[in-house]
Structures are given as structure tokens and as C-alpha cells.
Amino acid sequence: MAHVDWEDALEIVVGFLEAPPAADTEDGKRFDQALLRVLANAPTADHDDGAAAPADSVAGLDEGLRARLDALARRRAHANPFGDHPDGIGPTLGMDLSGS
């Protein structure tokens, strides 16, 4: 994906937010990249520490939207072998593995 500024990335994310595309499609890859860009460069609403907001972002994300995007990004992470269960799914073999 070519360089997309923060506002364009946010527009992509919001456009697909209700029904994100499958990750293995071109739209899915574009969505994932835009989602990461939005989360990485978004100023927070409580940006009162005197530090400057990122130059390419002009508006903060409210905490509700930020939390929703964080959760969505975790669910779509390709490195998570447990899908929607980031902490694992526990023993599912149906047998006692305690060694007794």
C-alpha cells in the first residue's frame, strides 16, 4: 500500500468497520495496514502532556473508538494461533495429561 496519511487511513478503517473484509483479500490487507496506521499515529484525547501530536494526524480518537479498534486489531493479528482467544483455549484433547 502506498503511503497513506492518517486521515485517509481512518477513512478506510471507518468504511470497513461494520464489516471488515477477509484478511487474505486485497481489501483485507489494505484494511489491516490502515488500521495499524490509525492506531500507531493517533493522538489521544487526553493529549495534555505538552507533547506535539503526530504531524499527519489532526484529530484524536475518542477512547471508545480506540478500544474498539484495538480489539479489532488484536482479533485480526496473524500471529495469534488461537484466533479470538489471545490467552489460549486450554486443553482440548479430551484426556488427562497429568501423568497419573
N, C-alpha and C positions, 0 to 999 in steps of 0.2 A: 504494500500500500504506500503510495506516495505520501510525502509529508502533509499531514492534515492538521490545521490549527485546532486549538481546544474547542472553540465554538462549533466547528464543523464536526468534530468527533462527538460532541454532546448531541448534536442534531441526529447523527447516525444512531447513537445509543437510544435516544428517546423514540426515534422512529420504529425501532425494533423491540422496545422494552416490553410490550404486552405479549409479543410472540417472537422471541429470539429465534433466529434461523439455526438450523443444524450446524454444528461446529465444523463438519467436514465439507461444507459448501463454500463457495467464494464469498457469499453474503455473510456466512458464519465467521469466516476468517476476518473479514472487514469489520464485523461487529466486535469480535474479541479484541482486535487491535485498537479500535476506537474506545472500547470500554476501559482497557488498560490505560490509554492516554488520558481519558477523562479522570480516572481515579488518581493517576500519578501527578497530574498537574493542576488539580482543582484546589483553589484556595478554600479554606474552611470558613464557615460563617462567623466563627469567633476568632478571626484573624486580627487580634488586638495587641500582639506582642511587638509591634513596630516593624516587623519584617515585611518586606515588599512581597506582594502576591506575584506568582509567575507572570512573566511579561505577556504570554499569549492567552491568558485567561482573564476574563473581565468580570465574571460573576461567580459567587460562591455556590456551593451545593448545600441545600439545607440538610440537616442531619438525617431526616427520614429517607431522602433520596440517596444520600451517601451510603447509608446502611443497606438499602435495597440493592444498590449497585455492587457493594462489597460482597453481599451474599450471592448475587448472581455470578460475579467473577469467580468466587470460590467453587460454586457448582460447576462452572464451565471449565475449570482448570484441568488441563490434560494430564497433569502429573498425579492426579488423585485416583488411584486404582479402585477406590470404594465408592465412586460416584457421589451421591448425595449424603454419604456417611463419612465425613472427613476424619472422624476418630476411629474408623474401622467398623466392622459389622459383627465382630465377635466370632466365637467358634460356631461353625455351621456344618460340621461334619457328621453330627448325629451320633457321636460315640464319645466315650470317656477317654480323654487323653492324659489323665492324671497319673497313669502308670500303675494303677492298682491291679 
